[in-house]
Amino acid sequence: MEFIMAIVIGVLFMAAVYLILSRSLLRVILGTGLLSHGAHLLILTMGGLGGTSPPVLADGITDYADPLPQALILTAIVISFGVTAFIVVSFYRTYGEHGTDNMNLMKGNDEHD
């Protein structure tokens, strides 16, 4: 299962880097979202996917799961949601000012592809 997750994480990172390096601001936003999802899956996979033990320590339980990866992922989801919301608002404002989402046109370059 970890091998499949490693492939999925690699594909997510690959697609995120491709989108972040594009000229469209909307693709950059989608790329950062994919990058954060890939990071969440990476943290979850590094914490271990197997196991049926509960993540809490109670009386009489000697085997328990590590709750730290789930706590880190929950924190990362909240942070990535806030960053994505900020980027979307900035994109909306930039698109309203310039009328385009092409990075070259915003910089003043007249080159089109």
N, C-alpha and C positions, 0 to 999 in steps of 0.2 A: 504494500500500500504506500509505503514511503517513496518508492521509486516512481509511482504514478504521480504522487503529489509533487515530487521534484521536477518532473516533466511539466506539469501544469504551472508550477511557480516559474520555471524558466520561460515558458511561453508567455505568461503574463508580463514578466520583466522585459522580454523581447518586444512585445507589442507596445508596452509603455514607453520604452526608449524610442521606438520608431515614431510614436505619436508626439512625444515631447520634442523631438528634433524637427518636426514639420513647421511650415510657415503659418498655418492657421492657428489662431489663438484658441478656438474651440477644441481643436485636436490636442492642444497642449493640456487643456483642462481634463479631457478624457484620459490622456496619458497619465496625469498625476493621480487620477482615480484608480486606474489599473495598477499603478505602482503601489499605491497604498493597499489594495486588495492582495497583491502579491506578497507584500511584507506581512500582512496578517496571516496568510496561509503559511509563510515561512516560519513565523513564530509558533504557530500551532503545530506544524510538523516537527520543529526542533524540540518541542515539549513532549512529543511522543503521542502517537495516535492509538496505540493499543492499550488495553487494560479495561477492566470492568469495575475497578475500585471506586468508591465515592471520593470526591475531592475534599471531604471534611474529616477531621480527626475526632472521634468520639470514644467513649469508654468501650473497651473490648475489641477495637479495630486496630490491627497491627499493620495492615497494608492499605495505603491510601494514595490517591493520585496527587500530583503536584498542582496546586491551584494557581501558581504564578503565571504560566503562559496564558491562561484564560483571563486573568486580571490585566496582563499587559495588552492583550488583544482588545479587551473592552476599552481600555484607556486610549489605545491607538485608533480605534473606530471613532471615538468621540472627537479626538484631535483632528483626524482626517476629515470628519464631517464639517467641523468649524473652518478648517483651511479651505475646503472645497466651496463652502458657502461664501467665504471672503473672495475667492478667485472668481466665482460666478458673478458676484456683484461688481467686482473690478472689470470683468469682461463686459458686462452690460453697460457700465459707464464709459468704457473705452470705445465700444461699438457706437454708442450714442454720440460721442465727440467726433470720431473719425469717419464713421459710416462704413467701416470695413474691419475685417478681422485678419487681414493679411499683414504679417509683420514687416515685410519690405515696404509696403505702402505707408505704414505708420512711421517708419524710419525716414521716409522721404525718397527712397529708391524707386525708380520708375520701372524696374525690371519685373516682368510678369512671366510666369511659367504656365 
